[in-house]
Amino acid sequence: MNQCKSFLFSCLLSTNFTKKIKEGAGVLFNLTIDVLETKCHVISKKPWKKCEVKDVANVSVYGHCMASISVGKSVELRSYKCAIQQVPATVIVDTCPDCPTVVQLDDPILAETTNLILQKYNRMNRLPNYFTLLNVTGARIQWVVGPAYFVEFTIRETVCAKDTPDVDLTQCKMMDCEFAHKAFCTGSHTTLDDGTFQTKLPIEVKCKIFEPEAAKAEEEAHVRGDSGHQSEDEDHKHAHTHLHPYEHHHHPPNSNQASPRLKGSLGIVVVLPPPHVPPPPRASAAASHCPAKRIDLSQEEN
């Protein structure tokens, strides 16, 4: 269910389940599960049980899933169907009047906001290559001294090195090897009340870089000493540096290791629009005639 552009979901509770005993194949459970969106992006590969659920201020998403699970000699997910939707804006405002509200991701100002935030991150991080935008996953707005925009997005390492002069980041291709770094970023930028951008105003950015799975596996192989070669550089690390594709050491698969089994899609996720919440009824006017009869103040003074 955790799609490549979304966040991990946490299981809230199971509202219904049935079981069917299948001869020679164990038991088939059909579950209905309530789920809540967490703060962990899918690229983190973090177990959902260790993820914090989003609160209303973070514009949470909720839903329910129907899943079929086979339990026998092993536990296997057979199928699932989920429907998720965003908490309505009116509920957020009623619960937290001062919290930021949602901005549509196709708003043109978000592209410039994200670009400014990414520029700052490329200047401040210590990795040798530039990063480029993957996806904008969420955006909110709040009025401070002017409109403040809060953006969430993912980035990926490019082939363009920072020590290359006059780099046009729009022309930098994403690194497509298995060792490319990805990151999930949050940032904010405040504009003047006339909507014009002022780079002198503070731009906040925070990114969490996730070490590629291939780099972790190779580093573990180095530690075990079974990588099949002697490294010339004993300080070879992937934690904060990136080797170019031709520098990576690719190893033939171990015949004793089981190959991952490729599977087709097991289910679907349907994203529904936020439910309509009617506004509260307006209070009755205190005056018997609203608007009341106008008073000519000039005549009153005379």
Secondary structure, DSSP 8 states (H G I E B T S, - for coil): ---TTSEEEEEEEEEEEEEEEETTTEEEEEEEEEEEEEEEEGGG---GGGS-B--GGG--EEEEEEEEEEESSSEEEEEEEEEEEE--HHHHHHH-TTS-EE--TT-HHHHHHHHHHHHHHHHH---SEEEEEEEEEEEEEEESSSEEEEEEEEEEEEEEETTSSS--GGG--B--STT--EEEEEEEEE--TT----TTS-EEEEEEEE--HHHHHHHHHHHHT-SSS--S-TT---SS----GGGS------TTS---------EEEEEE-------------SSSSSS-----HHHHH-
